[in-house]
């Protein structure tokens, strides 16, 4: 888990507690597709598979999710957002998520994705994405 006073992994510059931490554990719902995407990145960084499953649209959600404990997700670059605001029902977020392998392995990687989100009953859900 991440300390509430630590800088949030999603890159906003806010503390985790004031940023993505408020969405984890169901304390609050993300008001935009971008904030949901950022909270999902932070969930990967924190190892919070429960949040990832809870925010995954039922039509595409897996039954379970096992995160790779050797990966450390450390940086998020948001390249663009299309729709996904508080009054939209669909939105896309184009981003790159950066990770490192186990300490001492020297491996690094990045995943570029344009993710699609849907808002249903006032809650945003991750649906799917196109890797780029």
Residue, then its C-alpha position, 0 to 999 in steps of 0.5 A: x500500500x501507499x502512504x496517504x502523505x506520499x506523492x501519488x504515483x499517477x503524476x499529478x503532484x498531489x498526495x496519494x490520499x488527496x488524489x487516487x487514494x480517495x478512489x481506492x477502496x470505494x471511498x469515492x468514485x472518479x468523476x472523469x475517465x482520466x481520473x479513473x485511468x490515473x487511479x487504475x495506474x496507481x492501483x497497479x503501483x500499489x498492487x490493488x487488484x481489487x480496485x482494478x476489478x471493481x473499476x473494470x466494466x462487467x462486459x470485459x472484466x476478468x474473473x480474477x487478476x493477479x498482478x506481477x509483484x516483480x513489476x514496479x509501475x513508476x511513471x504515467x504520461x498522459x498524452x491526450x484525453x477525448x471526452x470522458x468528462x463529468x457529463x459524458x458517457x464515454x471517453x478515451x485516455x491515451x497514455x504510457x505507463x512505465x515500469x521497472x523489473x525486480x530490483x537488480x534486474x535492470x529491466x525497464x518497459x513501457x505500455x502505450x495504450x488508448x483506453x476506452x471508458x464508459x460511465x454508467x449510473x454515474x460511475x466510470x468503468x474501464x472497458x478496453x484499450x488499443x495498445x500502441 
